[in-house]
Amino acid sequence: MTRKFFIITFRRWFRDPVNSLINLLGLASGLAATLLIMVFVWNEITMDRHHRQNDSIVRLVQGEWGLHAPALKNSLASFPAIEKTARIDMMFGRQSSVRFGDKLLSLNHLFFTDQEIFDILQIHFVAGNPQEALAKPFSMVLTTEQARVIFGDENPIGKTVRYSKSYTYTITAIVEPLKKSHLKFNALASFEDIPVLTGQDDFLSREDQWNYHYYLKLAPDANHADTKTALNKHLEKLNWNHGKKPEFRFQPIEKVYFDTGVPYEFGIAHGSKELVISFALIGLFVLLLALINFVNISTAKLTDRAKEAGVKKTIGCSGARLRRQILGESVILSTLAMLLALMLVELMLPLLRQMLDRPLPFSVFSPFSLIVIVGLTVLTGLLAGIIPATLLSAFKPVDVLKGFTESRNGKISLRSLLTTFQFVVSIALISTTIFTWQQFRFLSNKSLGIQLENIVFTSLSPEIRKSQEAFKTALEQHPGVSAVAFTNAVPGNITWQESFEIDGDTKQFTFLPTTPDFLKMIGVNIVAGNLFSDSEAELESTIMLNQEAVSFFGWENPVGHRHHSEFWGKYQVKGVVQDFHFQDATKEVGPLVLMNSKRYSLNVCVQYDPNQIAPVLAHFENTWQRFSPEFPLEYHFLEDNFKNYYQDLRMQGRVFLYFSLLAIFIASLGLYGMVAHLAIKRRKAICIRKIHGASSKQLYHLLASEILILISIAFAGAIPLSYLFVREWLEQFPYHISMQWQVFVLSGLLAIVIALITISSHLIRLSRLNPAEALRYE
Amino acid sequence: MIKAEKLKKVFRTDEVETTALNEVSFSILKGEFVAIMGPSGCGKSTLLNILGLLDNPTGGDYYFLDKEVSKSTERQRANLRKENIGFVFQNFNLIDELTVFENVELPLIYLGMHARERRKRVTEVLEQMQIAHRSKHFPLQLSGGQQQRVAVARAVIAKPALILADEPTGNLDSAHGEEVMNLLNDLNANGTTIIMVTHSQRDAEYAQRVIRLFDGQIINENIKKNLL
C-alpha cells in the first residue's frame, strides 16, 4: 500500500513536471532561507546561555557605566552572597604584540582577568587546568585559534612568549574560544600583572579609574535584589563613590549581549534585538510565500483531482482517508524540499557567516537540529497540504461525476488573494531594502564637519610614545607625507568621559586630549577664539569646546572662560569649534571638550599625498621598524575606520536585499504557476474572444491587466506596511533620510516588470492561440 | 459569396498524417441556407473552421467575398471575421465569467463601437431573442436553450453577412432545438447567409441545400426542389 502510494505520488508529479518543480524549488528555497535565518536567530538569542548556573552570573553596572574601579573587588569579597568575582581589563583594545622566536605577531583582544573567571564563565580547557592557569604571575591562556597562529602545530604548553618587548609570559593553558558570548578574547593574562605592566604600583587600590568590568557569580540561593541593596548601602557607608549615592545593579549575563543601554562600556560585543526580530520576520514571510505557492498550485489542480476524489468516494473511500492521502503527498514533497534546502544551507552558510561576521555554528546531525528539521518538515507539509486536503475531501461525489467546474462568477479566488499577499510582501521588502540602502549611503556620505581622507593612523607603541618628536621628524622626511599629528583618539573612537561641576550640577561630556596639529589635519572649523598653539605653557591648561558643549554648559561668552576641575586643575577656554561628528553619524553629536595635550597621545596620524600612497606607506613601515622593532605596525585608514561603524547597517541592507530577491523569486514562481493554470482555464475564453475578432495585442493587454490589477492591490497593501516599518526603523537614527514616495513607486514598478517578464511567455502563447485548434480540444 | 476550389486540409502529428478534407469544391451564394452533413470525423467541422476563417487550408483556394483568403495571416482573418461572420457552436462557447450582456457585447467591443451604441444594440438583440430578462446572469445560471439563444444573439449582434453554426441544437432538447432553428431561419429570411453543420435530418430540413461529406470528400449535394 505504502509502496503504491509513493509510486502514484511520484507518477502524479512527473505528469506535471513544471508545477512539481515550482513547488519543490519554491519550498526548498523558502525552507533554506528559514533555516539560515533560524541559525542566525538561534545564535543570537542563545548568547551566553551556555554557562553553568547561568542565573547566578551577573555583570556589575552602575548608572551609565559598565566599567568600574579595580579596588571595588575587596568590598565585593566581603559579601557572602557573592561567591566569585572576576575583573576584566581589556586595555581599551590597545594593540599589543608577542614575540615567539623570530616571529613577531600582533595580539588583539588580550584580556587581563582574575583566576575566578574560570569559575564564573563556562570556558572549555583543551590543555592545562582552570585552577592553575592564571595562578602565577605572567601566565597566559590562549585560545586554540590564537595558539595555532603563534605556535603552529607545536605544543604551546610551557613555552614562553615575549609580551610588549620586556615581559616574558608562560603559556599555561589552551581553551576553546567563547564563540557565543559578548566577551571575545584571544588570550587571557592575570589582572595582577597590570601594576607591573603599567608601572602604576597603586593600580590595584585605585578608585579613580573606571576602566574595568566586574563579573560576579552569586550564591545559588542569593536574592539578587537584596544583595544589590545591601551592596549599595555598604558602599554608601564607605563613601566609595565620593559622596554620591551608589546605584549598582546586577545585569544578568545573558542580557548583556542585547543591552546597548549601558553607553560607557568597552570591548563588549553587542547584537541588535531589532535586527534579530526583523530577520525572524523575514524568515517567516519567506516560508509563508513558499507555502502559498504550494497551496496555490494544489488548489489550482483541484479540478483535475476532483474526478479522482469523486470516483474514490463513490466506491467507498472516506473523506478522512482522502485528506490523509493529500497530506501524505504534501509531507513527501516537503521532505524532498527539506533535503534540497539542507544542501542549499550547507552551500550558503559560509557566505552568511562572512556577511554577518559571526561563527554561526550549525550541524545537521545534532539532536536539536534534527528535531527542528523534522518538525519543520512535517509542519510545512501539513500546513501546505491542509487547505487542498480539506477542499478536496469536501467535494460531493455526485457533483464531481456530473462534471465539476470551478466556480468563478466574479468571486475573488483564494489563489488571487494569496498571490496578492505574496506581492504585498515582495513590494514591502523591495522598498524596505531601498530605504535601508539609502540610509546607509546617507550616513556614509554625510558631511562630518571634518575631513578624514588620505589619513592613515595607528596606535603608538611604548617605544614611540617615549620618542614622539623624533618619530614625527623622521616620518616628515618623506615628500609624500603632508603632515604628522598625535592624538589620544581618532574620530569614531573618541569615548573618554569626563565631568564638570557647573552651578552644582554634574555635566558629563566626551573628552579628547589632542594636539593642534591633529585639529588642523582633520580641518575643524573654529567659530570663536583661536586654535591651540604649540606653546608648552598651553599644555593641559587650555581647552576648546564644540558648540554643543557651549550650550550644554550654558556659558554665554565661553572664550576666555576659566574653569577648575579636581583632577585637571585650572584651565581656560581658548576657542569654540563647529560641531563635528566625533562618533559615527548613527549617534547624535554631544558635548565635546578638546584639551591641548601631548602626554595622553595614544595614536599617530599621517596625512599623505594620495598620488604617493605606496611609497608613503613603505616609509611609514620602515620608520616604525626603526623606532619600534618589537611591535608590528598595524595601520588603518581613518576614513575606512569611521565607515566601519556602518557595517551593521550595510550588512542589514545586504541581507534585506538577498531575502527580497528570494521573496521575489518565490513570488514569481508562484505567479508563473498561477498564470500557467490560468492559461489552461482561460483557453476557451481566449479562443471565443479571438473568434469574435480580438487581436493578439488586445488579448495580451486583457490578460496582463488582470495581473496588473492584482499587483496594484498588493502595492496598495505594501505601502503602509513598508512605511510603518521603515518609519519605526529610521527613528533609531538621530540623522536619517526622509522617506520619498518615489521609492514606493519604484518598488511597485519593479514588481510589475518582474511579474510581466515572468508571465509574458504564457501570455504571448495564449494570445497567439489558433482558435480552431484550441476549440477542437474543448 | 463563398467559393471553395479543391480545398485540402491535412493534420500531421509525429506518427500519423490525416487528410481531413480532400479537394473539396463548392460555392455558396449570398442569402443561402446550407447544411453540411456527414458522419463523425468526415471533416464537417474542419470545413466549417476554414469557411469561418478560423483556420487556413493546407491546399486549394478559398474565395470569401470574392477575395482569395486561403493564405491570409491571422490578423487579416481576424479582421474579416469580426466584420462579416457570426458563430454559433454546439457547446455555446460562452465565457463563463462574463454576464449574458457582456458576452453578447463582445464582438462590438472588438469592432470599436461606442459604448452607448453598444448598449442600445445589445438590448435590442436580447429583446429580439427574448432573453433580455436574463441579461445580468452568468451563462452557468441559464438553461441550455437560453445559453444557445445568447450564443445566437452574440453571433448576430454585429449584423454579419454570414453565420456559421456548428451543430447548434446538438446540446438541446427538441423544443429548445426548434426554437433555435426558427431563429436561424428568421435570420436567413432577412438575408443572412447561413452555413450549418448538423447531424440532424430535422434541422437540415430548414436548409435550402445539403452538402454531404464522407471521408473528407463531397459525396452529394441536394438542393430543395422548391428552390429549383
Interface residues (C-beta under 8 A of the other chain):
Chain A: T405 S407 R408 N409 G410 K684 A685 C687 I688 R689 K690 I691 H692 G693 A694 S695 S696 Q698 R768 N770 P771 A772 E773 L775 R776 E778
Chain B: S45 N49 G52 L54 D55 E74 R75 A78 N79 R81 K82 E83 F87 F89 N91 N93 L94 I95 D96 E97 L106 P107 Y110 L111 F138 L140 Q141 R154
